[in-house]
């Protein structure tokens, strides 16, 4: 099992308002490929917080009915496990975030991964490279 970061959903689903550069096109295609594998049954983990990040951005940037359809589709997948987040998890994440100079929710993902024995994350966020997990972007 791998953790799936919000960045994967966002790169796959959001429609650019400009022409993408070649490396941006590659990221978008890789994100779509990851989501295809997930929709075909690959087991992944995320947290309610990371899903909330996805929902907030989709609802800000897409028409609400389209955003809700995408969100419902993710939630309907039995192979996407979503864990609740506790204050204790954030308390464990805060020193890691400060030590590594990353955002609190990135450190939270690593805490959730550690609790489940997961060492790989699907993400396009380079901050994970400093957090001791293997970041996969394709």
Phi and psi in radians as a Rosetta constraint file:
Dihedral C 1 N 2 CA 2 C 2 CIRCULARHARMONIC -2.180 0.35
Dihedral N 2 CA 2 C 2 N 3 CIRCULARHARMONIC 2.723 0.35
Dihedral C 2 N 3 CA 3 C 3 CIRCULARHARMONIC -1.467 0.35
Dihedral N 3 CA 3 C 3 N 4 CIRCULARHARMONIC 2.508 0.35
Dihedral C 3 N 4 CA 4 C 4 CIRCULARHARMONIC -2.049 0.35
Dihedral N 4 CA 4 C 4 N 5 CIRCULARHARMONIC 2.136 0.35
Dihedral C 4 N 5 CA 5 C 5 CIRCULARHARMONIC -1.472 0.35
Dihedral N 5 CA 5 C 5 N 6 CIRCULARHARMONIC 2.738 0.35
Dihedral C 5 N 6 CA 6 C 6 CIRCULARHARMONIC -0.989 0.35
Dihedral N 6 CA 6 C 6 N 7 CIRCULARHARMONIC -0.556 0.35
Dihedral C 6 N 7 CA 7 C 7 CIRCULARHARMONIC -1.047 0.35
Dihedral N 7 CA 7 C 7 N 8 CIRCULARHARMONIC -0.510 0.35
Dihedral C 7 N 8 CA 8 C 8 CIRCULARHARMONIC -1.155 0.35
Dihedral N 8 CA 8 C 8 N 9 CIRCULARHARMONIC -0.844 0.35
Dihedral C 8 N 9 CA 9 C 9 CIRCULARHARMONIC -1.097 0.35
Dihedral N 9 CA 9 C 9 N 10 CIRCULARHARMONIC -0.733 0.35
Dihedral C 9 N 10 CA 10 C 10 CIRCULARHARMONIC -1.176 0.35
Dihedral N 10 CA 10 C 10 N 11 CIRCULARHARMONIC -0.774 0.35
Dihedral C 10 N 11 CA 11 C 11 CIRCULARHARMONIC -1.133 0.35
Dihedral N 11 CA 11 C 11 N 12 CIRCULARHARMONIC -0.585 0.35
Dihedral C 11 N 12 CA 12 C 12 CIRCULARHARMONIC -1.317 0.35
Dihedral N 12 CA 12 C 12 N 13 CIRCULARHARMONIC -0.716 0.35
Dihedral C 12 N 13 CA 13 C 13 CIRCULARHARMONIC -1.612 0.35
Dihedral N 13 CA 13 C 13 N 14 CIRCULARHARMONIC -0.561 0.35
Dihedral C 13 N 14 CA 14 C 14 CIRCULARHARMONIC -1.305 0.35
Dihedral N 14 CA 14 C 14 N 15 CIRCULARHARMONIC 2.459 0.35
Dihedral C 14 N 15 CA 15 C 15 CIRCULARHARMONIC -1.687 0.35
Dihedral N 15 CA 15 C 15 N 16 CIRCULARHARMONIC 2.092 0.35
Dihedral C 15 N 16 CA 16 C 16 CIRCULARHARMONIC -1.190 0.35
Dihedral N 16 CA 16 C 16 N 17 CIRCULARHARMONIC 2.592 0.35
Dihedral C 16 N 17 CA 17 C 17 CIRCULARHARMONIC -1.686 0.35
Dihedral N 17 CA 17 C 17 N 18 CIRCULARHARMONIC 0.066 0.35
Dihedral C 17 N 18 CA 18 C 18 CIRCULARHARMONIC -2.490 0.35
Dihedral N 18 CA 18 C 18 N 19 CIRCULARHARMONIC 2.974 0.35
Dihedral C 18 N 19 CA 19 C 19 CIRCULARHARMONIC -1.255 0.35
Dihedral N 19 CA 19 C 19 N 20 CIRCULARHARMONIC 2.274 0.35
Dihedral C 19 N 20 CA 20 C 20 CIRCULARHARMONIC -1.362 0.35
Dihedral N 20 CA 20 C 20 N 21 CIRCULARHARMONIC 2.538 0.35
Dihedral C 20 N 21 CA 21 C 21 CIRCULARHARMONIC -1.266 0.35
Dihedral N 21 CA 21 C 21 N 22 CIRCULARHARMONIC 2.793 0.35
Dihedral C 21 N 22 CA 22 C 22 CIRCULARHARMONIC -0.924 0.35
Dihedral N 22 CA 22 C 22 N 23 CIRCULARHARMONIC -0.766 0.35
Dihedral C 22 N 23 CA 23 C 23 CIRCULARHARMONIC -1.197 0.35
Dihedral N 23 CA 23 C 23 N 24 CIRCULARHARMONIC -0.511 0.35
Dihedral C 23 N 24 CA 24 C 24 CIRCULARHARMONIC -1.254 0.35
Dihedral N 24 CA 24 C 24 N 25 CIRCULARHARMONIC -0.655 0.35
Dihedral C 24 N 25 CA 25 C 25 CIRCULARHARMONIC -1.083 0.35
Dihedral N 25 CA 25 C 25 N 26 CIRCULARHARMONIC -0.713 0.35
Dihedral C 25 N 26 CA 26 C 26 CIRCULARHARMONIC -1.103 0.35
Dihedral N 26 CA 26 C 26 N 27 CIRCULARHARMONIC -0.743 0.35
Dihedral C 26 N 27 CA 27 C 27 CIRCULARHARMONIC -1.068 0.35
Dihedral N 27 CA 27 C 27 N 28 CIRCULARHARMONIC -0.794 0.35
Dihedral C 27 N 28 CA 28 C 28 CIRCULARHARMONIC -1.069 0.35
Dihedral N 28 CA 28 C 28 N 29 CIRCULARHARMONIC -0.770 0.35
Dihedral C 28 N 29 CA 29 C 29 CIRCULARHARMONIC -1.152 0.35
Dihedral N 29 CA 29 C 29 N 30 CIRCULARHARMONIC -0.693 0.35
Dihedral C 29 N 30 CA 30 C 30 CIRCULARHARMONIC -1.122 0.35
Dihedral N 30 CA 30 C 30 N 31 CIRCULARHARMONIC -0.697 0.35
Dihedral C 30 N 31 CA 31 C 31 CIRCULARHARMONIC -1.096 0.35
Dihedral N 31 CA 31 C 31 N 32 CIRCULARHARMONIC -0.756 0.35
Dihedral C 31 N 32 CA 32 C 32 CIRCULARHARMONIC -1.098 0.35
Dihedral N 32 CA 32 C 32 N 33 CIRCULARHARMONIC -0.667 0.35
Dihedral C 32 N 33 CA 33 C 33 CIRCULARHARMONIC -1.126 0.35
Dihedral N 33 CA 33 C 33 N 34 CIRCULARHARMONIC -0.742 0.35
Dihedral C 33 N 34 CA 34 C 34 CIRCULARHARMONIC -1.080 0.35
Dihedral N 34 CA 34 C 34 N 35 CIRCULARHARMONIC -0.794 0.35
Dihedral C 34 N 35 CA 35 C 35 CIRCULARHARMONIC -1.168 0.35
Dihedral N 35 CA 35 C 35 N 36 CIRCULARHARMONIC -0.544 0.35
Dihedral C 35 N 36 CA 36 C 36 CIRCULARHARMONIC -1.080 0.35
Dihedral N 36 CA 36 C 36 N 37 CIRCULARHARMONIC -0.799 0.35
Dihedral C 36 N 37 CA 37 C 37 CIRCULARHARMONIC -1.087 0.35
Dihedral N 37 CA 37 C 37 N 38 CIRCULARHARMONIC -0.684 0.35
Dihedral C 37 N 38 CA 38 C 38 CIRCULARHARMONIC -1.165 0.35
Dihedral N 38 CA 38 C 38 N 39 CIRCULARHARMONIC -0.769 0.35
Dihedral C 38 N 39 CA 39 C 39 CIRCULARHARMONIC -1.152 0.35
Dihedral N 39 CA 39 C 39 N 40 CIRCULARHARMONIC -0.393 0.35
Dihedral C 39 N 40 CA 40 C 40 CIRCULARHARMONIC -1.520 0.35
Dihedral N 40 CA 40 C 40 N 41 CIRCULARHARMONIC -0.026 0.35
Dihedral C 40 N 41 CA 41 C 41 CIRCULARHARMONIC 2.126 0.35
Dihedral N 41 CA 41 C 41 N 42 CIRCULARHARMONIC -0.031 0.35
Dihedral C 41 N 42 CA 42 C 42 CIRCULARHARMONIC -1.071 0.35
Dihedral N 42 CA 42 C 42 N 43 CIRCULARHARMONIC 2.281 0.35
Dihedral C 42 N 43 CA 43 C 43 CIRCULARHARMONIC -1.289 0.35
Dihedral N 43 CA 43 C 43 N 44 CIRCULARHARMONIC 2.257 0.35
Dihedral C 43 N 44 CA 44 C 44 CIRCULARHARMONIC -2.431 0.35
Dihedral N 44 CA 44 C 44 N 45 CIRCULARHARMONIC 2.818 0.35
Dihedral C 44 N 45 CA 45 C 45 CIRCULARHARMONIC -2.132 0.35
Dihedral N 45 CA 45 C 45 N 46 CIRCULARHARMONIC 2.513 0.35
Dihedral C 45 N 46 CA 46 C 46 CIRCULARHARMONIC -2.536 0.35
Dihedral N 46 CA 46 C 46 N 47 CIRCULARHARMONIC 3.109 0.35
Dihedral C 46 N 47 CA 47 C 47 CIRCULARHARMONIC -1.978 0.35
Dihedral N 47 CA 47 C 47 N 48 CIRCULARHARMONIC 2.846 0.35
Dihedral C 47 N 48 CA 48 C 48 CIRCULARHARMONIC -1.060 0.35
Dihedral N 48 CA 48 C 48 N 49 CIRCULARHARMONIC -0.567 0.35
Dihedral C 48 N 49 CA 49 C 49 CIRCULARHARMONIC -1.158 0.35
Dihedral N 49 CA 49 C 49 N 50 CIRCULARHARMONIC -0.802 0.35
Dihedral C 49 N 50 CA 50 C 50 CIRCULARHARMONIC -1.176 0.35
Dihedral N 50 CA 50 C 50 N 51 CIRCULARHARMONIC -0.649 0.35
Dihedral C 50 N 51 CA 51 C 51 CIRCULARHARMONIC -1.133 0.35
Dihedral N 51 CA 51 C 51 N 52 CIRCULARHARMONIC -0.666 0.35
Dihedral C 51 N 52 CA 52 C 52 CIRCULARHARMONIC -1.070 0.35
Dihedral N 52 CA 52 C 52 N 53 CIRCULARHARMONIC -0.656 0.35
Dihedral C 52 N 53 CA 53 C 53 CIRCULARHARMONIC -1.055 0.35
Dihedral N 53 CA 53 C 53 N 54 CIRCULARHARMONIC -0.768 0.35
Dihedral C 53 N 54 CA 54 C 54 CIRCULARHARMONIC -1.067 0.35
Dihedral N 54 CA 54 C 54 N 55 CIRCULARHARMONIC -0.867 0.35
Dihedral C 54 N 55 CA 55 C 55 CIRCULARHARMONIC -1.040 0.35
Dihedral N 55 CA 55 C 55 N 56 CIRCULARHARMONIC -0.798 0.35
Dihedral C 55 N 56 CA 56 C 56 CIRCULARHARMONIC -1.037 0.35
Dihedral N 56 CA 56 C 56 N 57 CIRCULARHARMONIC -0.799 0.35
Dihedral C 56 N 57 CA 57 C 57 CIRCULARHARMONIC -1.247 0.35
Dihedral N 57 CA 57 C 57 N 58 CIRCULARHARMONIC -0.733 0.35
Dihedral C 57 N 58 CA 58 C 58 CIRCULARHARMONIC -1.044 0.35
Dihedral N 58 CA 58 C 58 N 59 CIRCULARHARMONIC -0.750 0.35
Dihedral C 58 N 59 CA 59 C 59 CIRCULARHARMONIC -1.229 0.35
Dihedral N 59 CA 59 C 59 N 60 CIRCULARHARMONIC -0.444 0.35
Dihedral C 59 N 60 CA 60 C 60 CIRCULARHARMONIC -1.364 0.35
Dihedral N 60 CA 60 C 60 N 61 CIRCULARHARMONIC -0.575 0.35
Dihedral C 60 N 61 CA 61 C 61 CIRCULARHARMONIC -1.892 0.35
Dihedral N 61 CA 61 C 61 N 62 CIRCULARHARMONIC -0.185 0.35
Dihedral C 61 N 62 CA 62 C 62 CIRCULARHARMONIC -2.142 0.35
Dihedral N 62 CA 62 C 62 N 63 CIRCULARHARMONIC 2.788 0.35
Dihedral C 62 N 63 CA 63 C 63 CIRCULARHARMONIC -1.021 0.35
Dihedral N 63 CA 63 C 63 N 64 CIRCULARHARMONIC 2.443 0.35
Dihedral C 63 N 64 CA 64 C 64 CIRCULARHARMONIC -0.942 0.35
Dihedral N 64 CA 64 C 64 N 65 CIRCULARHARMONIC -0.772 0.35
Dihedral C 64 N 65 CA 65 C 65 CIRCULARHARMONIC -1.049 0.35
Dihedral N 65 CA 65 C 65 N 66 CIRCULARHARMONIC -0.651 0.35
Dihedral C 65 N 66 CA 66 C 66 CIRCULARHARMONIC -1.179 0.35
Dihedral N 66 CA 66 C 66 N 67 CIRCULARHARMONIC -0.752 0.35
Dihedral C 66 N 67 CA 67 C 67 CIRCULARHARMONIC -1.088 0.35
Dihedral N 67 CA 67 C 67 N 68 CIRCULARHARMONIC -0.793 0.35
Dihedral C 67 N 68 CA 68 C 68 CIRCULARHARMONIC -1.115 0.35
Dihedral N 68 CA 68 C 68 N 69 CIRCULARHARMONIC -0.622 0.35
Dihedral C 68 N 69 CA 69 C 69 CIRCULARHARMONIC -1.125 0.35
Dihedral N 69 CA 69 C 69 N 70 CIRCULARHARMONIC -0.771 0.35
Dihedral C 69 N 70 CA 70 C 70 CIRCULARHARMONIC -1.123 0.35
Dihedral N 70 CA 70 C 70 N 71 CIRCULARHARMONIC -0.780 0.35
Dihedral C 70 N 71 CA 71 C 71 CIRCULARHARMONIC -1.082 0.35
Dihedral N 71 CA 71 C 71 N 72 CIRCULARHARMONIC -0.780 0.35
Dihedral C 71 N 72 CA 72 C 72 CIRCULARHARMONIC -1.090 0.35
Dihedral N 72 CA 72 C 72 N 73 CIRCULARHARMONIC -0.646 0.35
Dihedral C 72 N 73 CA 73 C 73 CIRCULARHARMONIC -1.103 0.35
Dihedral N 73 CA 73 C 73 N 74 CIRCULARHARMONIC -0.722 0.35
Dihedral C 73 N 74 CA 74 C 74 CIRCULARHARMONIC -1.129 0.35
Dihedral N 74 CA 74 C 74 N 75 CIRCULARHARMONIC -0.818 0.35
Dihedral C 74 N 75 CA 75 C 75 CIRCULARHARMONIC -1.121 0.35
Dihedral N 75 CA 75 C 75 N 76 CIRCULARHARMONIC -0.456 0.35
Dihedral C 75 N 76 CA 76 C 76 CIRCULARHARMONIC -1.355 0.35
Dihedral N 76 CA 76 C 76 N 77 CIRCULARHARMONIC -0.253 0.35
Dihedral C 76 N 77 CA 77 C 77 CIRCULARHARMONIC -1.345 0.35
Dihedral N 77 CA 77 C 77 N 78 CIRCULARHARMONIC 2.045 0.35
Dihedral C 77 N 78 CA 78 C 78 CIRCULARHARMONIC -1.169 0.35
Dihedral N 78 CA 78 C 78 N 79 CIRCULARHARMONIC -0.386 0.35
Dihedral C 78 N 79 CA 79 C 79 CIRCULARHARMONIC -1.524 0.35
Dihedral N 79 CA 79 C 79 N 80 CIRCULARHARMONIC -0.021 0.35
Dihedral C 79 N 80 CA 80 C 80 CIRCULARHARMONIC -1.746 0.35
Dihedral N 80 CA 80 C 80 N 81 CIRCULARHARMONIC 1.834 0.35
Dihedral C 80 N 81 CA 81 C 81 CIRCULARHARMONIC -1.557 0.35
Dihedral N 81 CA 81 C 81 N 82 CIRCULARHARMONIC 2.309 0.35
Dihedral C 81 N 82 CA 82 C 82 CIRCULARHARMONIC -2.096 0.35
Dihedral N 82 CA 82 C 82 N 83 CIRCULARHARMONIC 2.147 0.35
Dihedral C 82 N 83 CA 83 C 83 CIRCULARHARMONIC -1.752 0.35
Dihedral N 83 CA 83 C 83 N 84 CIRCULARHARMONIC 2.535 0.35
Dihedral C 83 N 84 CA 84 C 84 CIRCULARHARMONIC -1.302 0.35
Dihedral N 84 CA 84 C 84 N 85 CIRCULARHARMONIC 2.753 0.35
Dihedral C 84 N 85 CA 85 C 85 CIRCULARHARMONIC -2.012 0.35
Dihedral N 85 CA 85 C 85 N 86 CIRCULARHARMONIC 2.367 0.35
Dihedral C 85 N 86 CA 86 C 86 CIRCULARHARMONIC -1.929 0.35
Dihedral N 86 CA 86 C 86 N 87 CIRCULARHARMONIC 2.882 0.35
Dihedral C 86 N 87 CA 87 C 87 CIRCULARHARMONIC -1.033 0.35
Dihedral N 87 CA 87 C 87 N 88 CIRCULARHARMONIC -0.658 0.35
Dihedral C 87 N 88 CA 88 C 88 CIRCULARHARMONIC -1.086 0.35
Dihedral N 88 CA 88 C 88 N 89 CIRCULARHARMONIC -0.651 0.35
Dihedral C 88 N 89 CA 89 C 89 CIRCULARHARMONIC -1.129 0.35
Dihedral N 89 CA 89 C 89 N 90 CIRCULARHARMONIC -0.739 0.35
Dihedral C 89 N 90 CA 90 C 90 CIRCULARHARMONIC -1.140 0.35
Dihedral N 90 CA 90 C 90 N 91 CIRCULARHARMONIC -0.663 0.35
Dihedral C 90 N 91 CA 91 C 91 CIRCULARHARMONIC -1.108 0.35
Dihedral N 91 CA 91 C 91 N 92 CIRCULARHARMONIC -0.597 0.35
Dihedral C 91 N 92 CA 92 C 92 CIRCULARHARMONIC -1.282 0.35
Dihedral N 92 CA 92 C 92 N 93 CIRCULARHARMONIC -0.560 0.35
Dihedral C 92 N 93 CA 93 C 93 CIRCULARHARMONIC -1.352 0.35
Dihedral N 93 CA 93 C 93 N 94 CIRCULARHARMONIC -0.555 0.35
Dihedral C 93 N 94 CA 94 C 94 CIRCULARHARMONIC -1.017 0.35
Dihedral N 94 CA 94 C 94 N 95 CIRCULARHARMONIC -0.857 0.35
Dihedral C 94 N 95 CA 95 C 95 CIRCULARHARMONIC -1.150 0.35
Dihedral N 95 CA 95 C 95 N 96 CIRCULARHARMONIC -0.590 0.35
Dihedral C 95 N 96 CA 96 C 96 CIRCULARHARMONIC -1.136 0.35
Dihedral N 96 CA 96 C 96 N 97 CIRCULARHARMONIC -0.754 0.35
Dihedral C 96 N 97 CA 97 C 97 CIRCULARHARMONIC -1.065 0.35
Dihedral N 97 CA 97 C 97 N 98 CIRCULARHARMONIC -0.777 0.35
Dihedral C 97 N 98 CA 98 C 98 CIRCULARHARMONIC -1.149 0.35
Dihedral N 98 CA 98 C 98 N 99 CIRCULARHARMONIC -0.761 0.35
Dihedral C 98 N 99 CA 99 C 99 CIRCULARHARMONIC -1.109 0.35
Dihedral N 99 CA 99 C 99 N 100 CIRCULARHARMONIC -0.727 0.35
Dihedral C 99 N 100 CA 100 C 100 CIRCULARHARMONIC -1.656 0.35
Dihedral N 100 CA 100 C 100 N 101 CIRCULARHARMONIC -0.108 0.35
Dihedral C 100 N 101 CA 101 C 101 CIRCULARHARMONIC 1.186 0.35
Dihedral N 101 CA 101 C 101 N 102 CIRCULARHARMONIC 0.756 0.35
Dihedral C 101 N 102 CA 102 C 102 CIRCULARHARMONIC -2.191 0.35
Dihedral N 102 CA 102 C 102 N 103 CIRCULARHARMONIC 2.939 0.35
Dihedral C 102 N 103 CA 103 C 103 CIRCULARHARMONIC -1.195 0.35
Dihedral N 103 CA 103 C 103 N 104 CIRCULARHARMONIC 2.703 0.35
Dihedral C 103 N 104 CA 104 C 104 CIRCULARHARMONIC -1.078 0.35
Dihedral N 104 CA 104 C 104 N 105 CIRCULARHARMONIC -0.684 0.35
Dihedral C 104 N 105 CA 105 C 105 CIRCULARHARMONIC -1.246 0.35
Dihedral N 105 CA 105 C 105 N 106 CIRCULARHARMONIC -0.491 0.35
Dihedral C 105 N 106 CA 106 C 106 CIRCULARHARMONIC -1.165 0.35
Dihedral N 106 CA 106 C 106 N 107 CIRCULARHARMONIC -0.770 0.35
Dihedral C 106 N 107 CA 107 C 107 CIRCULARHARMONIC -1.140 0.35
Dihedral N 107 CA 107 C 107 N 108 CIRCULARHARMONIC -0.620 0.35
Dihedral C 107 N 108 CA 108 C 108 CIRCULARHARMONIC -1.041 0.35
Dihedral N 108 CA 108 C 108 N 109 CIRCULARHARMONIC -0.735 0.35
Dihedral C 108 N 109 CA 109 C 109 CIRCULARHARMONIC -1.010 0.35
Dihedral N 109 CA 109 C 109 N 110 CIRCULARHARMONIC -0.738 0.35
Dihedral C 109 N 110 CA 110 C 110 CIRCULARHARMONIC -1.164 0.35
Dihedral N 110 CA 110 C 110 N 111 CIRCULARHARMONIC -0.654 0.35
Dihedral C 110 N 111 CA 111 C 111 CIRCULARHARMONIC -1.099 0.35
Dihedral N 111 CA 111 C 111 N 112 CIRCULARHARMONIC -0.804 0.35
Dihedral C 111 N 112 CA 112 C 112 CIRCULARHARMONIC -1.075 0.35
Dihedral N 112 CA 112 C 112 N 113 CIRCULARHARMONIC -0.714 0.35
Dihedral C 112 N 113 CA 113 C 113 CIRCULARHARMONIC -1.095 0.35
Dihedral N 113 CA 113 C 113 N 114 CIRCULARHARMONIC -0.806 0.35
Dihedral C 113 N 114 CA 114 C 114 CIRCULARHARMONIC -1.054 0.35
Dihedral N 114 CA 114 C 114 N 115 CIRCULARHARMONIC -0.721 0.35
Dihedral C 114 N 115 CA 115 C 115 CIRCULARHARMONIC -1.097 0.35
Dihedral N 115 CA 115 C 115 N 116 CIRCULARHARMONIC -0.445 0.35
Dihedral C 115 N 116 CA 116 C 116 CIRCULARHARMONIC -1.835 0.35
Dihedral N 116 CA 116 C 116 N 117 CIRCULARHARMONIC 0.039 0.35
Dihedral C 116 N 117 CA 117 C 117 CIRCULARHARMONIC 1.235 0.35
Dihedral N 117 CA 117 C 117 N 118 CIRCULARHARMONIC 0.532 0.35
Dihedral C 117 N 118 CA 118 C 118 CIRCULARHARMONIC -1.749 0.35
Dihedral N 118 CA 118 C 118 N 119 CIRCULARHARMONIC 2.343 0.35
Dihedral C 118 N 119 CA 119 C 119 CIRCULARHARMONIC -2.067 0.35
Dihedral N 119 CA 119 C 119 N 120 CIRCULARHARMONIC -0.030 0.35
Dihedral C 119 N 120 CA 120 C 120 CIRCULARHARMONIC -2.165 0.35
Dihedral N 120 CA 120 C 120 N 121 CIRCULARHARMONIC 2.476 0.35
Dihedral C 120 N 121 CA 121 C 121 CIRCULARHARMONIC -2.292 0.35
Dihedral N 121 CA 121 C 121 N 122 CIRCULARHARMONIC 2.363 0.35
Dihedral C 121 N 122 CA 122 C 122 CIRCULARHARMONIC -1.450 0.35
Dihedral N 122 CA 122 C 122 N 123 CIRCULARHARMONIC 2.047 0.35
Dihedral C 122 N 123 CA 123 C 123 CIRCULARHARMONIC -2.863 0.35
Dihedral N 123 CA 123 C 123 N 124 CIRCULARHARMONIC 2.683 0.35
Dihedral C 123 N 124 CA 124 C 124 CIRCULARHARMONIC -1.930 0.35
Dihedral N 124 CA 124 C 124 N 125 CIRCULARHARMONIC 0.210 0.35
Dihedral C 124 N 125 CA 125 C 125 CIRCULARHARMONIC -1.658 0.35
Dihedral N 125 CA 125 C 125 N 126 CIRCULARHARMONIC 1.921 0.35
Dihedral C 125 N 126 CA 126 C 126 CIRCULARHARMONIC -1.119 0.35
Dihedral N 126 CA 126 C 126 N 127 CIRCULARHARMONIC -0.258 0.35
Dihedral C 126 N 127 CA 127 C 127 CIRCULARHARMONIC -1.051 0.35
Dihedral N 127 CA 127 C 127 N 128 CIRCULARHARMONIC -0.480 0.35
Dihedral C 127 N 128 CA 128 C 128 CIRCULARHARMONIC -1.160 0.35
Dihedral N 128 CA 128 C 128 N 129 CIRCULARHARMONIC -0.348 0.35
Dihedral C 128 N 129 CA 129 C 129 CIRCULARHARMONIC -1.133 0.35
Dihedral N 129 CA 129 C 129 N 130 CIRCULARHARMONIC -0.394 0.35
Dihedral C 129 N 130 CA 130 C 130 CIRCULARHARMONIC -1.637 0.35
Dihedral N 130 CA 130 C 130 N 131 CIRCULARHARMONIC -0.008 0.35
Dihedral C 130 N 131 CA 131 C 131 CIRCULARHARMONIC -1.831 0.35
Dihedral N 131 CA 131 C 131 N 132 CIRCULARHARMONIC 0.160 0.35
Dihedral C 131 N 132 CA 132 C 132 CIRCULARHARMONIC 1.351 0.35
Dihedral N 132 CA 132 C 132 N 133 CIRCULARHARMONIC 0.335 0.35
Dihedral C 132 N 133 CA 133 C 133 CIRCULARHARMONIC -2.085 0.35
Dihedral N 133 CA 133 C 133 N 134 CIRCULARHARMONIC 2.768 0.35
Dihedral C 133 N 134 CA 134 C 134 CIRCULARHARMONIC -1.525 0.35
Dihedral N 134 CA 134 C 134 N 135 CIRCULARHARMONIC 2.057 0.35
Dihedral C 134 N 135 CA 135 C 135 CIRCULARHARMONIC -1.626 0.35
Dihedral N 135 CA 135 C 135 N 136 CIRCULARHARMONIC 2.200 0.35
Dihedral C 135 N 136 CA 136 C 136 CIRCULARHARMONIC -1.921 0.35
Dihedral N 136 CA 136 C 136 N 137 CIRCULARHARMONIC 2.281 0.35
Dihedral C 136 N 137 CA 137 C 137 CIRCULARHARMONIC -2.116 0.35
Dihedral N 137 CA 137 C 137 N 138 CIRCULARHARMONIC 0.382 0.35
